[in-house]
Amino acid sequence: MIFLGKWKLGEIDFLLVNVAMKQLKTVSWSNLRMKAVRTTFLTIN
């Protein structure tokens, strides 16, 4: 559960995933590539 909280805040050790999460939080939109990065990282890790 701790991992999920850090993932939502964009505070994990993978820069691209952090940027994708922070972009979603601030802009409320992201392109398809960033959506795929977030989703793949969450489901695989």
MOPAC internal coordinates of N, CA, C and O (Angstrom, degrees):
PM7 1SCF
backbone

  N    0.0000 0     0.00 0     0.00 0    0    0    0
  C    1.4480 1     0.00 0     0.00 0    1    0    0
  C    1.5224 1   111.40 1     0.00 0    2    1    0
  O    1.2310 1   120.20 1   149.04 1    3    2    1
  N    1.3136 1   117.22 1   -30.96 1    3    2    1
  C    1.4653 1   120.41 1   178.54 1    5    3    2
  C    1.5296 1   109.96 1   -64.14 1    6    5    3
  O    1.2310 1   120.75 1   139.77 1    7    6    5
  N    1.3267 1   116.17 1   -40.23 1    7    6    5
  C    1.4626 1   120.35 1   179.90 1    9    7    6
  C    1.5273 1   110.90 1   -61.01 1   10    9    7
  O    1.2310 1   120.35 1   137.94 1   11   10    9
  N    1.3169 1   116.94 1   -42.06 1   11   10    9
  C    1.4600 1   120.21 1  -178.22 1   13   11   10
  C    1.5273 1   110.94 1   -63.94 1   14   13   11
  O    1.2310 1   120.37 1   140.88 1   15   14   13
  N    1.3132 1   116.90 1   -39.12 1   15   14   13
  C    1.4606 1   120.27 1   177.68 1   17   15   14
  C    1.5187 1   112.16 1   -64.05 1   18   17   15
  O    1.2310 1   120.57 1   136.33 1   19   18   17
  N    1.3425 1   116.52 1   -43.67 1   19   18   17
  C    1.4653 1   120.34 1   177.71 1   21   19   18
  C    1.5226 1   110.77 1   -65.77 1   22   21   19
  O    1.2310 1   120.54 1   142.93 1   23   22   21
  N    1.3273 1   116.57 1   -37.07 1   23   22   21
  C    1.4691 1   120.51 1   179.43 1   25   23   22
  C    1.5232 1   110.16 1   -63.53 1   26   25   23
  O    1.2310 1   119.94 1   137.19 1   27   26   25
  N    1.3214 1   117.72 1   -42.81 1   27   26   25
  C    1.4633 1   121.35 1   179.91 1   29   27   26
  C    1.5217 1   112.08 1   -63.53 1   30   29   27
  O    1.2310 1   120.51 1   145.57 1   31   30   29
  N    1.3303 1   116.63 1   -34.43 1   31   30   29
  C    1.4618 1   120.93 1  -179.06 1   33   31   30
  C    1.5279 1   112.91 1   -85.35 1   34   33   31
  O    1.2310 1   120.00 1   167.83 1   35   34   33
  N    1.3259 1   117.60 1   -12.17 1   35   34   33
  C    1.4592 1   120.89 1  -178.03 1   37   35   34
  C    1.5081 1   111.93 1    75.47 1   38   37   35
  O    1.2310 1   120.51 1  -138.16 1   39   38   37
  N    1.3204 1   116.64 1    41.84 1   39   38   37
  C    1.4630 1   121.56 1  -177.41 1   41   39   38
  C    1.5220 1   112.91 1  -122.44 1   42   41   39
  O    1.2310 1   120.36 1  -143.96 1   43   42   41
  N    1.3189 1   116.92 1    36.04 1   43   42   41
  C    1.4581 1   119.41 1   177.23 1   45   43   42
  C    1.5296 1   109.36 1   -99.07 1   46   45   43
  O    1.2310 1   119.96 1     2.75 1   47   46   45
  N    1.3060 1   117.69 1  -177.25 1   47   46   45
  C    1.4662 1   121.36 1  -172.41 1   49   47   46
  C    1.5230 1   114.38 1   -88.76 1   50   49   47
  O    1.2310 1   119.47 1  -166.16 1   51   50   49
  N    1.3064 1   118.61 1    13.84 1   51   50   49
  C    1.4565 1   121.87 1   179.67 1   53   51   50
  C    1.5274 1   108.91 1  -116.05 1   54   53   51
  O    1.2310 1   120.85 1   -67.97 1   55   54   53
  N    1.3112 1   115.97 1   112.03 1   55   54   53
  C    1.4574 1   121.81 1  -171.54 1   57   55   54
  C    1.5280 1   112.89 1   -60.01 1   58   57   55
  O    1.2310 1   119.84 1   136.28 1   59   58   57
  N    1.3053 1   117.92 1   -43.72 1   59   58   57
  C    1.4592 1   120.45 1  -177.56 1   61   59   58
  C    1.5316 1   111.50 1   -63.63 1   62   61   59
  O    1.2310 1   120.40 1   140.31 1   63   62   61
  N    1.3104 1   116.85 1   -39.69 1   63   62   61
  C    1.4650 1   120.39 1   178.30 1   65   63   62
  C    1.5259 1   109.85 1   -68.30 1   66   65   63
  O    1.2310 1   120.03 1   139.83 1   67   66   65
  N    1.3189 1   117.54 1   -40.17 1   67   66   65
  C    1.4680 1   121.21 1   177.51 1   69   67   66
  C    1.5254 1   111.07 1   -59.71 1   70   69   67
  O    1.2310 1   120.80 1   134.20 1   71   70   69
  N    1.3161 1   116.07 1   -45.80 1   71   70   69
  C    1.4643 1   120.78 1  -179.98 1   73   71   70
  C    1.5286 1   110.46 1   -63.67 1   74   73   71
  O    1.2310 1   120.27 1   138.13 1   75   74   73
  N    1.3107 1   117.09 1   -41.87 1   75   74   73
  C    1.4642 1   120.76 1   179.80 1   77   75   74
  C    1.5275 1   110.92 1   -62.94 1   78   77   75
  O    1.2310 1   120.03 1   139.13 1   79   78   77
  N    1.3157 1   117.55 1   -40.87 1   79   78   77
  C    1.4674 1   120.74 1   179.89 1   81   79   78
  C    1.5249 1   111.33 1   -70.19 1   82   81   79
  O    1.2310 1   120.33 1   139.04 1   83   82   81
  N    1.3254 1   116.97 1   -40.96 1   83   82   81
  C    1.4623 1   119.97 1  -179.88 1   85   83   82
  C    1.5236 1   111.24 1   -68.23 1   86   85   83
  O    1.2310 1   120.38 1   144.80 1   87   86   85
  N    1.3343 1   116.89 1   -35.20 1   87   86   85
  C    1.4595 1   120.05 1   176.30 1   89   87   86
  C    1.5292 1   110.25 1   -64.51 1   90   89   87
  O    1.2310 1   120.37 1   136.53 1   91   90   89
  N    1.3090 1   116.90 1   -43.47 1   91   90   89
  C    1.4602 1   120.35 1   179.14 1   93   91   90
  C    1.5292 1   110.57 1   -62.52 1   94   93   91
  O    1.2310 1   120.67 1   141.06 1   95   94   93
  N    1.3128 1   116.33 1   -38.94 1   95   94   93
  C    1.4716 1   120.33 1  -178.83 1   97   95   94
  C    1.5279 1   112.04 1   -69.47 1   98   97   95
  O    1.2310 1   119.98 1   139.98 1   99   98   97
  N    1.3261 1   117.64 1   -40.02 1   99   98   97
  C    1.4627 1   119.89 1  -175.67 1  101   99   98
  C    1.5232 1   113.50 1   -85.50 1  102  101   99
  O    1.2310 1   120.06 1   139.84 1  103  102  101
  N    1.3199 1   117.49 1   -40.16 1  103  102  101
  C    1.4600 1   121.19 1  -174.79 1  105  103  102
  C    1.5290 1   112.06 1   -98.52 1  106  105  103
  O    1.2310 1   120.23 1   159.12 1  107  106  105
  N    1.3108 1   117.16 1   -20.88 1  107  106  105
  C    1.4701 1   123.97 1  -176.21 1  109  107  106
  C    1.5225 1   112.28 1    64.19 1  110  109  107
  O    1.2310 1   120.52 1  -153.58 1  111  110  109
  N    1.3175 1   116.61 1    26.42 1  111  110  109
  C    1.4559 1   122.54 1   177.96 1  113  111  110
  C    1.5198 1   108.75 1  -157.43 1  114  113  111
  O    1.2310 1   120.13 1   -31.99 1  115  114  113
  N    1.3140 1   117.35 1   148.01 1  115  114  113
  C    1.4612 1   121.16 1   171.33 1  117  115  114
  C    1.5277 1   108.46 1  -154.31 1  118  117  115
  O    1.2310 1   121.35 1   -21.20 1  119  118  117
  N    1.3149 1   115.03 1   158.80 1  119  118  117
  C    1.4572 1   118.64 1  -177.26 1  121  119  118
  C    1.5306 1   110.73 1   -77.66 1  122  121  119
  O    1.2310 1   120.95 1    -5.70 1  123  122  121
  N    1.3042 1   115.79 1   174.30 1  123  122  121
  C    1.4578 1   121.35 1  -174.81 1  125  123  122
  C    1.5204 1   112.20 1   -62.11 1  126  125  123
  O    1.2310 1   119.94 1   142.67 1  127  126  125
  N    1.3167 1   117.72 1   -37.33 1  127  126  125
  C    1.4697 1   120.88 1  -179.08 1  129  127  126
  C    1.5275 1   111.22 1   -63.05 1  130  129  127
  O    1.2310 1   120.46 1   136.67 1  131  130  129
  N    1.3261 1   116.73 1   -43.33 1  131  130  129
  C    1.4656 1   120.05 1  -179.93 1  133  131  130
  C    1.5299 1   111.02 1   -69.33 1  134  133  131
  O    1.2310 1   120.20 1   145.33 1  135  134  133
  N    1.3131 1   117.22 1   -34.67 1  135  134  133
  C    1.4666 1   119.96 1   175.20 1  137  135  134
  C    1.5233 1   110.09 1   -62.07 1  138  137  135
  O    1.2310 1   120.70 1   137.52 1  139  138  137
  N    1.3263 1   116.26 1   -42.48 1  139  138  137
  C    1.4599 1   120.61 1   179.21 1  141  139  138
  C    1.5233 1   111.19 1   -65.15 1  142  141  139
  O    1.2310 1   120.12 1   140.34 1  143  142  141
  N    1.3321 1   117.37 1   -39.66 1  143  142  141
  C    1.4667 1   120.90 1   178.83 1  145  143  142
  C    1.5253 1   110.11 1   -61.66 1  146  145  143
  O    1.2310 1   120.50 1   131.85 1  147  146  145
  N    1.3240 1   116.66 1   -48.15 1  147  146  145
  C    1.4715 1   120.44 1  -178.95 1  149  147  146
  C    1.5225 1   111.32 1   -62.18 1  150  149  147
  O    1.2310 1   120.79 1   131.62 1  151  150  149
  N    1.3171 1   116.09 1   -48.38 1  151  150  149
  C    1.4597 1   120.64 1  -176.02 1  153  151  150
  C    1.5244 1   111.93 1   -65.99 1  154  153  151
  O    1.2310 1   120.53 1   135.83 1  155  154  153
  N    1.3085 1   116.59 1   -44.17 1  155  154  153
  C    1.4560 1   120.28 1  -179.59 1  157  155  154
  C    1.5172 1   110.90 1   -64.58 1  158  157  155
  O    1.2310 1   120.03 1   137.29 1  159  158  157
  N    1.3029 1   117.54 1   -42.71 1  159  158  157
  C    1.4547 1   120.42 1  -179.78 1  161  159  158
  C    1.5229 1   110.93 1   -63.33 1  162  161  159
  O    1.2310 1   120.30 1   137.55 1  163  162  161
  N    1.3135 1   117.03 1   -42.45 1  163  162  161
  C    1.4657 1   120.15 1  -178.94 1  165  163  162
  C    1.5236 1   111.33 1   -66.23 1  166  165  163
  O    1.2310 1   119.77 1   138.02 1  167  166  165
  N    1.3136 1   118.04 1   -41.98 1  167  166  165
  C    1.4657 1   119.83 1  -175.25 1  169  167  166
  C    1.5239 1   112.60 1   -78.16 1  170  169  167
  O    1.2310 1   119.66 1   149.07 1  171  170  169
  N    1.3237 1   118.26 1   -30.93 1  171  170  169
  C    1.4648 1   120.31 1  -177.94 1  173  171  170
  C    1.5240 1   111.72 1   -85.56 1  174  173  171
  O    1.2310 1   120.19 1   139.74 1  175  174  173
  N    1.3193 1   117.25 1   -40.26 1  175  174  173
  C    1.4678 1   120.06 1  -178.00 1  177  175  174
  C    1.4812 1   107.91 1   -93.49 1  178  177  175
  O    1.2310 1   120.10 1   180.00 1  179  178  177

